[in-house]
Amino acid sequence: MSTKILFGFHAVTVRLKTAPESIVEIHVDTTRRDARMRQFVERAEGLGAKLVDSDDARLTGLAGSPRHQGVVARVQPMKARHSLDEVLDEVEGPPLLLVLDGVTDPHNLGACLRVADGAGAHAVVAPKDHAVGLNATVAKVASGAAETVPYLMVTNLARTLNELKERDIRIVGFSDDAERTLYDVDFTQPVALVLGAEGPGMRQLTRKTCDELVRIPMQGAVESLNVSVAAGVCLYEALRQRLK
């Protein structure tokens, strides 16, 4: 079976927590002896993980990045849910989805997955074209959320949104020129929140497919937020309403 790479304390710790049996080996920096590394090694050993002493050059080579924090794991891929239908069939209560139209920066995607996990979103959906896939950088930035939140890339985003409508899921798009704000919307109902890439925003067909458009009110000089920050604002407003 092919393996994948996870790096950084958060990403590897979440895999240790959720599926330790899927870890083939963990490479650790032999020069790090701080408390965080000691605690990590103790936890990994307690769960029976195979530890391999490595130096910085080898860790950087494995991770493809110098930002590995001294921890790089080779793991077996988790069983993926291959369709949005599979995910939605398992949801209890009103679904909450985040749809990203044209996000190509792995750091933005990782941050979006992290906030989606924190807010309890059931999945993140993106088109197969003009969007970044899951990679080691996404997993590092997501701090483990790439392991817990289904990230589903679909062939035709507009068709997928229409299929969500057939499930009575409301499609709410975010646009700077919308009249209403997100605080005017009932997010306790089944909903998919659609955000476009920074700059161009949503594609025209995606915009037309939305049931309604709303905006995040901006009080200062800047006109818009980073897409991952916007995702956090939107998802946590939905969570706030649902917690009430």
Residue pairs with C-beta under 8 A, 6 or more apart in sequence:
1 76
1 77
2 77
3 24
3 74
3 75
3 76
3 77
4 74
4 75
4 76
4 77
4 136
5 62
5 63
5 64
5 72
5 73
5 74
5 75
5 136
6 12
6 15
6 72
6 73
6 75
6 136
6 139
6 140
7 59
7 62
7 63
7 65
7 67
7 68
7 69
7 71
7 72
7 73
7 136
7 139
7 140
8 67
8 68
8 69
8 71
8 139
8 140
8 143
9 36
9 40
9 69
9 71
10 140
10 143
10 144
11 73
11 139
11 140
11 142
11 143
11 144
11 146
11 147
12 26
12 40
12 71
12 72
12 73
13 40
13 43
13 144
14 143
14 144
14 145
14 147
14 148
15 22
15 23
15 73
15 75
15 144
15 147
16 23
16 43
16 44
16 47
16 49
17 144
18 147
18 148
19 78
19 147
20 47
20 48
20 49
22 75
22 76
22 77
22 78
23 49
23 50
23 73
23 74
23 75
23 76
24 50
24 73
24 74
24 75
24 76
25 49
25 50
25 51
25 52
25 73
25 74
26 44
26 49
26 50
26 51
26 52
26 71
26 72
26 73
26 74
27 51
27 52
27 53
27 54
27 58
27 59
27 62
27 71
27 72
27 73
27 74
28 37
28 40
28 41
28 51
28 52
28 53
28 54
28 70
28 71
29 37
29 54
29 55
29 56
29 59
29 70
29 71
30 53
30 54
30 55
31 55
31 56
31 70
32 70
37 70
37 71
40 71
41 51
44 51
45 51
54 62
54 72
56 66
56 70
59 68
59 70
59 71
59 72
60 66
60 68
62 68
62 72
62 74
63 72
63 136
63 140
64 136
64 137
65 136
65 137
65 140
67 140
78 147
80 150
81 87
81 90
81 150
81 152
83 152
84 123
84 125
84 152
84 154
84 160
84 163
84 164
87 122
87 123
87 150
87 152
88 95
88 122
88 167
91 122
94 188
94 189
94 190
94 191
94 242
95 122
95 167
95 169
95 190
95 191
95 192
96 119
96 120
96 121
96 122
96 187
96 190
96 191
96 193
96 235
96 238
96 239
96 242
97 121
97 122
97 123
97 124
97 125
97 164
97 169
97 191
97 192
97 193
98 112
98 116
98 121
98 123
98 124
98 125
98 192
98 193
98 195
98 231
98 234
98 235
99 124
99 125
99 126
99 157
99 161
99 171
99 192
99 193
99 194
99 195
100 109
100 112
100 124
100 125
100 126
100 131
100 195
100 197
100 227
100 231
101 126
101 127
101 157
101 194
101 195
101 196
101 197
101 202
101 203
101 206
102 127
102 130
102 131
102 196
102 197
102 200
102 202
102 203
103 109
103 112
103 126
103 131
103 132
103 195
103 197
103 227
104 130
104 131
104 132
104 197
105 132
106 132
106 135
106 137
106 138
106 141
107 137
107 141
108 198
108 226
108 227
108 228
109 126
109 131
109 132
109 138
109 141
109 142
109 151
110 137
110 138
110 139
110 140
110 141
110 142
110 143
110 145
110 146
111 141
111 142
111 228
111 231
112 124
112 227
112 228
112 231
113 124
113 138
113 142
113 145
113 146
113 149
113 151
114 141
114 142
114 143
114 145
115 228
115 231
115 232
115 235
115 236
116 124
116 145
116 149
116 231
116 235
117 142
117 144
117 145
117 148
117 149
118 145
118 235
118 236
119 232
119 235
119 236
119 238
119 239
120 239
120 242
121 149
121 235
122 150
123 149
123 150
123 151
123 152
124 149
124 150
124 151
124 152
125 152
125 153
125 154
125 157
125 160
125 192
126 151
126 152
126 153
126 154
126 157
127 153
127 154
127 155
127 156
127 157
128 153
128 154
128 155
131 153
132 138
133 153
134 146
134 151
138 146
139 146
139 147
142 149
154 160
157 206
158 205
158 206
158 208
158 209
161 171
161 192
161 194
161 206
161 209
161 210
162 209
164 171
164 192
165 171
165 211
167 190
168 190
169 190
169 191
169 192
170 189
170 190
170 191
170 192
170 211
170 212
171 191
171 192
171 194
171 209
171 210
171 211
171 212
172 182
172 185
172 187
172 191
172 192
172 193
172 194
172 210
172 211
172 212
172 213
172 214
173 194
173 195
173 196
173 202
173 206
173 207
173 210
173 212
173 213
173 214
174 182
174 193
174 194
174 195
174 196
174 202
174 213
174 214
174 215
174 216
174 230
174 234
175 196
175 201
175 202
175 207
175 213
175 214
175 215
176 201
176 215
176 218
176 223
176 224
177 215
178 213
178 214
178 215
179 215
180 212
180 213
180 214
180 215
181 214
181 215
181 216
181 217
182 214
182 215
182 216
182 233
182 234
182 237
183 217
183 237
184 214
185 212
185 214
186 241
187 237
187 238
187 241
187 242
188 241
188 242
191 238
193 231
193 234
193 235
193 238
194 202
194 206
194 210
195 202
195 227
195 230
195 231
195 234
196 202
196 203
196 206
196 227
197 227
198 224
198 226
198 227
201 207
202 210
207 213
216 225
216 230
216 233
216 234
218 224
218 225
224 230
225 233
